[in-house]
Amino acid sequence: SMTYGGAIVNVYHANKGEGIAMHSHPYSHATICHAGSCKLTQEDKSIVVDKNSIPVNLLAGKMHEIEALEDDTVFVNVFAEGKY
């Protein structure tokens, strides 16, 4: 994790089936997959992203989760708590 210009950047390394369990929070965040692939679920919709995908905005107050679909998956969450 690091903070840069008021944004918090969290980098995650996960193997297949690992990630971040279903939760919500009062701020939005962008999620970017840098290696492997992830399933992003927000409310009742899911998409699969990989290194070729554009960042996905997970909205404030909505239940969401991130699951690695491959070993050695790397994804990043970027947010500025209280701004979005």
N, C-alpha and C positions, 0 to 999 in steps of 0.2 A: 504494500500500500504506500501511496505517497499523495501529497497535496501539491498542486501546481496551479497558480493563478486563481485560487479560490475553489478549484475543482478537486474532488477526491478521486483518485484512480486506484482501483483494486484489481490486481492481476491474480487469476486463479489457474492452477494446474490441477487437472482432474483426469481420472481414468473412467472408463465406461461405467455408467450408472451413477457416478458421483456428480456433485454439483451443489446447488443451493435449493433447499426445500421450499415448498409453497409458502409464501409470506406476502405482506404488503408493508408499505411505509408511506409517509406523507410527502415524498418527493419522487420525481421521475428520474430515470437514469438510462443512459445509452449502454447497450451491450454489444461488444464486438468480439467475434471469434477469430483468433489468430492462427490456430493450428487444430487439426482434427475437425470435429463437428459437434454442434449442440442442438438440443431441442429446447426452444423457448416456448413456454406456455404462459399465456396471460388470460385469466378468467377461463373460458372454455375453448380458446383457439390456440393451436400450436403451429410453429414453423420450425424448419431445420435450417441452420445457418452454418457456414464454414468460412474459410479465409477469403473467399470470393464474394461474400455477402456484404451488403451495406450495413452500417450500424442500425440496430433496432432500438426504438424508444419504448421502454416499459413505463407505463403511466402511473403517476402517483395515485395511491389509494386503491389500486387494482391488485388482486391476488395474482402472483406470478411465481414461476420457478424456472431454473436452468439445469438441464441434465446433459452431461457429456455422453456422446454416442460412441466415442472411440477412446482407447487408451491414449495418453499423452496429449489430451486436448488442453488448449490454452484459450481462456476467454478473459475479457476485461470489462469491468463496469466502471462508468464514469458518471459522476453526479456532483452537483453543487447543492447541498442540503439547504432547503429554505428558499431557493431561487426559482424552482420550477414546480 
